[in-house]
Amino acid sequence: MKLTAEIWVSAYLTRLRLIEIPAFIVQRGDGTAGAVLIKLNTLDGQACCYQRSFDLMTGDRKWMVLVEGAEADVDASIAKQCSFDPDLWVIEVEDKQGRHLLDEPGLD
């Protein structure tokens, strides 16, 4: 059984909240099947945006960097993605240490 986007987002935000990493929904996408982008804001003017991608070599789904650099550039790229896909979820994580938890079991 596949998790809906809304359930995954809720579980992800809960995990972050449990270890006191601030995160919030910037754009709410389709509750059932919307794709999810995670913007990691390191609060120093830099950011990184992750998207879940299919690895053709292994068949696994992995979180890959979509864009990284100056926060304004990352925001512009996310805005462009949102203009193409109105069902897209965007979650912003704010952590000076760069923690996003996407490499933890259960979040792939």
C-alpha positions, 0 to 999 in steps of 0.5 A, a space after each residue: 500500500 502506498 502512503 498518500 502525500 498528506 500522510 507522508 508530510 504529516 509524519 515527516 513534520 512530526 519527526 522534525 518537531 520531535 527533535 525540535 527542527 522547525 518546519 512548515 508547509 509553504 505550499 499544500 499540494 494534492 493530498 493523495 498523489 502530489 510530489 513533495 519538495 523539501 527546502 532546507 534553509 540553513 539560515 545563512 543565506 544558503 538553501 538546498 531543495 530536495 526532490 524524491 527521484 527514481 534511481 534507474 540503476 537500483 530501482 530505489 527512490 532516493 532524495 536528490 538535490 534539485 537545486 542548491 545555493 543562494 536562498 533567493 535562487 533556490 526560491 526562484 527554482 521552487 517557484 518555477 516548479 510550482 508553476 508547472 505543477 499545482 499539485 506540488 507540496 513544498 516543505 521548508 525546514 530551517 536548521 543551521 546544522 543542515 539536518 533534514 532527516 531525509 536519509 533516515 529509514 522510513 522517509 524514502 
